[in-house]
Structure formats: structure tokens, C-alpha cells
Amino acid sequence: MRKFSLGALVCAIFFSQSLNAQNYYYNDKYFENSVVFEVGAHFGIMNSFTDLGGKKGIGKKFIKDLRWQTVRPSFGVYVLANYQDKLCLRLEGTFGQVTGYDSILKKVGPSTFGRYERNLSFKSKIAEVQLGLEIHPLMFKDYEDTDPPLLSPYALVGVGYYSFDPQAKLNGQWYSLQPLRLEGQGFKEYPDRKTYQLSQINFATGIGVRYQVSPLLTARMEFVHRTLTTDYLDDVSEMDYIDPTLFYSYLPTNKAAIAQQLADRRGELSGDVVNPNQQRGNPKNNDSYFTVQLKIGMTIGRQRR
């Protein structure tokens, strides 16, 4: 609740500044209040860092494990309050998809310590609402005697609320994985494995650059990374495979049969009995996802002299 109370306080400051501030000249043709507003849309790409896929070896953290083959489109809309071009508080919705698959490691399979042979995959739609704050350091300089730069780099911090639903394909059909509890979530035999929620909070950090195309039109290019509080974006986390016979104790027979096949897919590659001691996931690092987006916005509140 404190995070949202802080957001409400920041919003109140912005709006009070807008109501009480004096007009000032944006340039020789436009004037404005201290706070103006902007509405816009954005489009770009979305990608993720999870247990699945990646590059050769045992898998590395963050950008070292990035594969561009898993990029998918993203899009959204936003509304923004701009305080003297220095601070911008924005609320935006972002929609996209993330995916990952161990088969991407085929060419380097011998170096992946069983990650390729694990043969798991997933996709998930992402829907996110984010409250973020842009900080434009160049705009804190006094530009009273000169025009401010049209190009302004900025940093972004924010908090988001997002939904996801990891799915995998079996025999031509897609199945949602969370209800199948493939790692024994909620089974009494694995008391430390809790069922994860499909809507959660994330924390965003990013960098970008804003370009003032005209007094009424603004463009931004930015990279924003979301740190998650879950390792189940791809439905893979725990080190070991569970006893497959347990699915029939907790799931209906038809779902138990599907869960057995989706929990352990190593046999689909080898056709042989697989090593029961091989690792399934790595719970030490939570998953994450990021976007690279172009934003186009229209300013509201600047008026002709």
C-alpha cells in the first residue's frame, strides 16, 4: 500500500502544480503551465530471461543469455504528466508475448549440460499496467537565455501489475501449465512448493531518449527491464523432476496424463530411458522480461500565443 500511496502523492503534486503554476513561454509561438499532459501509443518488441533456451553452457545472467530469436511484438498506450520537461509521471498499458524453448540450443547441445535434452518450451501473453517516473537530467539546467535541447536522455523507474499464463504445446494443442502443477505445487509431498499467482507486481527500470519533434509531437525510444518476484514466468523453477505417478493423486485422470507428458519431455528427443537425476530448473534466479519501444505522443496544454 505504501508504494501506491507514494504514487498518489506524486500525482497530487503534479496536478497541484498544474493548477497553481504561472504560464511561461515554451517558445516564441507557444506558452504553457508548469505541467502539461501527453497521450500516446507505443510499439516495439518484448523478450524474456527465463530458465528455458538461452545460449551455450549452463546459462548466464541477463544480457549474456539473450537470444533475439525469441523476440515478439509488443504495443500499448499511455498518458503522461510532464513537469517543466524535467519529470514525467506516466501511466501506461503494455501488451505482448514472451517465449522460450530449449530446442534453440540444438547446435550447441553438447555444451549445455542437459539443457537442450530437457526439451521444454513455453509461451505466455503479457498484459501490464505500469506507473513510471521519467527523470530528464539535462532539463534541470537553466535554459533562460538559450533554447533547451530537443534531444533529452532520461532514466525510468516504475512499478507494474501484470498478468501471464505460461502454456506449452502437446500434440498440436496448447495447454495452460499453472493448473497442471508440473513441479508438484500444492502437493503434500512437496510442502515447500506453493502454487504461483498469474497476476503479480513487477519493478521496472529503464533508459530512453526523448525527441521533441514539434511543440505538439514527441517521440521516445526506450529500453525497460522488469524485475519479477517469481521464477515461474516459464513454469520452470525447481531443480528436480517430481514423481510422475503423483499427478493421478491430485488431478483428474485426463489432466494427469497430460501433466505427465508436459512435466518431462526428455524422452521425446532420445526415445530412451533418461537419467532421473538430471536438473529441471534453477530456483536461484527469478525470471524477467523487457521491452524496446518507440513511443509517439501528442502534448495537451500548450497554447498558441
N, C-alpha and C positions, 0 to 999 in steps of 0.2 A: 504493500500500500504506500510505502514511503516514496517509491520511485514514481508512482502515478501522482502523488501529492506534489512532488517536486515538479513534474511536468505541468501540472495545473498552475503552480506558482509562476513558472516561466511564461506560460501562456498569458496569465493575468498581467504580468509586467509588460509584455509586448502590446497587449491591447490597450492598457492604460497609457502607454507611450503614444500609441496611435491617436488616442482621443485628446491628449493634452499637449502634444508637441506643436511647436510652431511650424508653419510652412517654410521650406527652404528650396532654393533653386537646384534642380537636378542638372540642368544645362541652360543654355540661353533660350530654349523653346519650351521646357517643361519645369514644373515645380511639384513638390510632394510633401507629405508629412514625414516624420521620422520613421514611421512604419508603413510600408506598402505591402500589398499581397500579390501572390503569384499562383496561378493554376497551370497545370501542365500534364504532360504524359511522358512516359519513358519506355524505351525498348532496348533490348540487348541480349546478353547471354547469361546463363546460370550454370554452375558446376559445383561439385561437392568433393570433400575429402572424407572417405569412409574406409572401412576395413576391406572393401572389395575393389579389385582392379589395382590401379596404381602402376608403378614401374618395377624394374627388376630388384632382386634381393628380398629382404624381409619387409620392405615398405618403409618409407621415410615420412617425416612430418611435413605438413603444409605444402609449400610450393614445390618441394623436391619430389613429391609423389604425384604431381599434376599430369593428367592426360587430357589433351584437348579433344580427343575422340568422344569424350563423354559430355561435351558442351551441348546444351539445349537452349531454345529461345526463352526469353522472359519479357514481360511487359507490365505496365501498370499506370497509375495516375497519382497525382499528388496535389496538395495545397500547401502554401508556404507563406509565413510572415517574415518579412525582411526588415531588420532594424538597421537603417543607415548603411546598408551593404556590408556591415561588419558581422552580424549574427543573423542566421536564418533558422527559424524553427519550422519544421515541416512534418506533416502527417501524410503518409503515403501507403498505397496498397501495391503489392508486388505479387505477380503470379508467374509460375514457371514449373519446371520439372528437373529432377536430378536422377541420375542413373549410375550404375556401376556394374561391372561384370569381370569375373576372373579370366574369362576366355581372351581378354585383351592382352594377357600375359603369355600367350601361346609361344611367341618367338623367343621369349626369354624364360620359358617354363623351367628348365633345369636349374636356374639360379634363384627360384622363388620359394624354396623350402616348403613346397606343398601348397602354396597359394594358388597356383594355376590348377593343380589337381583337385583342389577344393571345389572348383566348378560352380560357385554360387553367383547369383546375379539379382539385381533388383531395379525397380524404377519407382519413383514417387512424385506425385504432384505436390507443389508447394503453393500455399496461399498465405500471405503475410500482411499484417498491418504494423507499421513502424512509426514511432515518434523519434525524430532525429534532430540534432542541432549541428548546423554548419558553422564553422569558425573561419573567418577570412582575415588572416593576419595582415595582409598588405593594406587593408582598408582602415586599420587603426591609425595610420599615418595621417597627418593633417594635409589635406589637398586644397586648402582655401585658395591658393594662388595658382594652382595647376589642376588640370583635369585628372581624375583618378584613372588608373589603368583599366582598360576594357577586359583584360585577362586577369582573373583572380584565382589563385590556387587556394584550396581550403581543406580542412580536416573535418571529419564527421564522427560523431558518437551518437548512439541511439539504443533504444530498447524496442524489441518487436514481439509480437504474438503471432505464431504461425501454426499451420496445420500440415500434417504429412500423412502418408498412407503407403508404406512400402509394399510392393507387390512383386511377384515372380511368376514366370510363365512356365506352365507344365502342359505338355500335350496340346499346345495351341491355345490354351486358356490361361487368363491372368487370375491370380489368387491374392487376396489381401493376406499378409503374413502375420500381422499382430494377433488376430483371433486364433491362429493355429498354434501359438505359443511354442515355436520351434526350438527354443532353448530352455524349455521347462518352466517358463514364467508362471508362477502361481501353483506349481506342483509342490506337494509337501516334501517330496524327495529332494527338492532344491529350494530350501526356505529362504535363501538369500537372493533369489531371482524374482523380482517383482514385475508385474505387468506394467508396461510403459504406456503413457498417455499420448494420444495422437495430436494433441494441441498443447503447445508449450511456449515458454518465453525464451527468446534469444537476445544476445547482446551484440550490437553492430559497431564496427569501427571501419573507417574508410578514408580515402583521399580522393580529391577531384579537382577539376578546374572549371571555373565559370567564365563564359564569354558573353559580354553584353552586345548582342547583335544589333539592337536598336533600343531606344528608350522603353519600348513596349515588349521586346522579344529577347529572351535569354536562353542560352544553350549551356548545358553542363555535360561533361564526360567524367565518370567516376567509377571507382572500384570500391565495393563494400563487402566486407567479410563478416559472416555471422558466426559467433561462438555459441555452441549449443550446450545444454545441460544434459544431453542424452547421448548414448553411443548406439542408439537403435534407429538412426535415420535409414540405415540399410537392413535393419532387423538382424544384424550380426554383432555380437559383442563378446560372449563368453569363450573361454579357452577351449572347452571340450564339447564333444557331441553327447547328447543325453541318451539314455536307454530308449531306443525307439519303440519298445513294447508299451511304454508308459502312455503314449498318445491314446491308446484304447481305453485307458482308465479315466481319462479326463475329457475326451472329445467323442462326439458321435462317430460311429464306425466309418461313415463315408469321409468325414473330415480327418479322422485319424489316419486313414490310408493316404490321403493327400499330404498330410503333415509329415509322414514318414518319408515320402519321396522328396519333399522340398527341404527337409532338415539336413539331409545328407545326400549330395548329388555326385559324390566322387565316383561311384560305380558306373555312371553314365559315360565317363571317359575311358576308364580302364576295362570295364566289364568283368573285373576280377574282385576278389575279396580285398578290401582296403585295410590299411593299418589303423586300428581303433584308437591309437594314441596320437594321431595327427591333430594339429591345432585347428580350431574353427575360427576364432576371432581373437581380438586383443582389447580387453576392457580398460586398459591403462589410459587410452586417449579417446575423448569424446569426438563425435563426428562434427562436421561443419559444412557450410556451403557459402558461396559467394556469387555476386553479380558484377558484371561490367556493363554499364548502361549509358546511353545517350538520352539526356533529358531536354525537352523543349518546353519552355514556359512563357506564358503571357502575363505581364505585370498589370495589376489593377491598382489604381490610386494615383498614378502620375497624370497630371493635367496640363494642358497647353496653357501658356501664359496669355 
